[in-house]
C-alpha cells in the first residue's frame, strides 16, 4: 500500500502573484474509484478513443499529454475554481505565505473562461500601473490566455524583481485591447496600516490576510485605543482585499466578537463540515465600527464582513463584495501534479451563502469623483470691516486635532480623496452625537 499523502484544503482559488493562498485544515476522503457499470463503460470508451488517436492521428502523439489534457478538461468543466495542476503549476501553488516574491500584485479568477482581475493589491506594481478590478487579461507577453488555467497564468506573470511583463487588457470603456508593460516588484508583506482620522476616530486598512495580520491588527488597535481621547469609532477598510489565510480572517473577526459563530463550512461529505466560533476577549470593544467593502473584497474579507454584519457588530458601507463562497481542497498526485477541487461552501453566521451574491452593504455608497470646482465663497460677519470681535475665545475641540503629523497628513489626504471614508466618518461622528443627545434626554 502507498503511504497516505499530505492533504491540504484551501478556501480561495484565485491566485495573488505574491503566491498567497488560503489554507484550512482537513482534506479529501479516499479518492473516488469508479464503482458502477456505467462509469466503467464510459472509461472503456475513453480508452478506445485514446487507442484510436494513438494509432491513427496524422502525427505521432504523446499519450501522457493526451491523458493530462483530458483530466484538465474534465476538472475544468466543473466550476471556475477547480483545476488540474501540472507539476510546475502545483509547485507555484505551494509557495509559503510568509516569503517574499517577485510579481505584479494582482488577484485573478476565471469568468466565462477568461482570466479576470479580482483586485490589484494596494501598493504593488499592478496597482500603480492602473490595473483595475474587472480587467480581462487576454494575453501575457503576447501569448493568448484563453486555454490557460490560473496557475499557468501566475507562473508567466511572476518573476524576479526588476524584470518586465506585458499583459493585454480588455476593459469596459476601452475601444480596443490595451497593453500594460509592468515592471515586477516584491509584493509587500505588511497587510495592516492605521492612523487616526481625527482624535477619537480610527482608521485601519487590511490589504490581505497574511500570517501576521491578526498580530499587526492588535498592535494597531492598541495604539488607537490608548490615545488621550477614548476611541469613539473605527473604520475598518476591507476594500480591494482579495482574501488570504482563513485562520487569520477568523481571528480578526474574533477580536470584535464575544461569542457566536464566525463562519461555517458545509460540504456533501460530513468530514468537510466545520463551524468556527468566537471567544470572549480580554479587551471588550464596544465602540461602533463601519466596515468598507467593494467588488474587490473577496473570500476571507467577506468572512470578516459577513460575521460582523450578522452579529450586528458593524455597519457595512460601500458596494457589494465579490461573492466567492466556496472551499477548495488540494490533493497531491503521485506524478507531482495536483488536483484542486471544490468540496464545500461557506456560510455567514445567519446561514447565508455569499456564493455569486456577495456581502450586500447596509448602506450603499459608490465611489464618486472629487469635484474640481472651487468652493463657493460666502461673505461672513468676520469678513466685514470693523466687525465687532467675539468677547469669548472658543478653542477648537480636541477631537478635531490629530497629534501625529504623519497621521494628520495621511488622514487629510484620504478624507479629501475618498468619499466612502468621509461618509463613514460622518456616520460615526453623528452616531456619537446622537448617543450623547439620547443620554442627556434620558438623564443618564
SULPEZI-V866496 format. One record per backbone hydrogen bond with DSSP energy under -1.0 kcal/mol. NH is the residue of the N-H (numbers start at 1). CO is the residue of the C=O. If there is no record, write none. Layout:
<<NH,CO> <NH,CO>>
This chain:
<<8,330> <9,24> <10,328> <16,20> <17,106> <19,16> <24,9> <40,36> <41,37> <42,38> <43,39> <44,40> <45,41> <46,42> <47,43> <48,44> <49,45> <50,46> <51,47> <52,48> <53,49> <54,50> <55,51> <56,52> <57,53> <66,62> <67,63> <68,64> <69,65> <70,66> <71,67> <72,68> <73,69> <74,70> <75,71> <76,72> <77,73> <78,75> <83,340> <85,338> <90,86> <91,87> <92,88> <93,89> <95,92> <103,185> <107,119> <108,15> <109,116> <111,114> <114,111> <116,109> <117,135> <118,107> <119,107> <121,105> <124,121> <126,104> <128,124> <129,125> <131,126> <134,117> <135,132> <136,170> <137,115> <138,168> <139,168> <140,143> <141,166> <143,140> <145,138> <148,145> <153,149> <154,150> <155,151> <156,152> <157,153> <158,154> <159,102> <162,184> <163,160> <165,182> <167,180> <168,139> <169,178> <170,136> <174,171> <178,169> <180,167> <182,165> <184,163> <185,103> <187,101> <193,205> <195,203> <197,201> <198,201> <199,401> <201,198> <202,233> <203,195> <204,235> <205,193> <206,237> <207,191> <209,243> <213,210> <216,212> <217,213> <218,214> <219,215> <220,216> <221,217> <222,218> <223,219> <224,220> <225,221> <226,222> <232,200> <233,200> <234,288> <235,202> <236,290> <237,204> <238,292> <241,238> <245,209> <249,245> <250,246> <251,247> <252,248> <253,249> <254,250> <255,251> <256,253> <262,276> <263,276> <264,347> <265,274> <266,345> <272,269> <273,270> <274,265> <276,263> <278,260> <290,234> <291,315> <292,236> <293,317> <297,294> <298,241> <301,298> <303,299> <304,300> <305,301> <306,302> <307,303> <308,304> <309,305> <310,306> <311,307> <312,309> <313,308> <314,308> <315,289> <317,291> <318,363> <319,293> <321,359> <322,297> <327,344> <328,10> <329,341> <330,8> <331,339> <333,337> <336,333> <338,85> <339,331> <340,83> <341,329> <343,327> <344,327> <345,266> <346,325> <347,264> <348,352> <351,348> <356,323> <357,354> <358,354> <362,316> <363,316> <365,318> <383,380> <384,381> <387,384> <400,397> <401,398> <408,404> <409,405> <410,406> <411,407> <412,408> <413,409> <414,410> <415,411> <416,412> <417,413> <418,414> <422,418> <423,419> <424,420> <425,421> <426,422> <427,423> <428,424> <429,425> <430,426> <431,427> <432,428> <433,429> <434,430> <435,431> <436,432> <437,433> <438,434> <439,435> <440,436> <441,437> <442,438> <444,439>>
